Amino acid sequence: MRPPVNPDTDQAITDCFRILAHPERRTLLRQLQTSPATSVPVAKLVTELSHQHDIDQEIGRISLEQIHLPRLAAADVITHDSEAQIVQYQPDPLVEALLDCVSSTVEQAER
């Protein structure tokens, strides 16, 4: 019989899955993870999001600013300076581990 999961750990995993549930957020996190710059302009994120998901840039900007960035910031995975229009990634080991797992699974499924 397996020992019970710590409720805090269980909630953290659930929160991470919510963050990673949307493909656009996974794209954003990957871009922020791999960026050599510590601060990434929102415009650059919009361009990448629009390109990778084949969506209009204005729609991408709206979804980024009104949905995805607030959710990532609320989860303490990013900081977003709306005045300077920059985003900074805040590494989280659990988010990164689950993102790697999800990315590997998606890649294998697409082969």
Secondary structure, 3 states (H helix, E strand, C coil): CCCCCCHHHHHHHHHHHHHHCCHHHHHHHHHHHHCCCCEEEHHHHHHHHHHHHCCCHHHHHHHHHHHHHHHHHHCCCEEEECCCCEEEECCCHHHHHHHHHHHHHHHHHHC
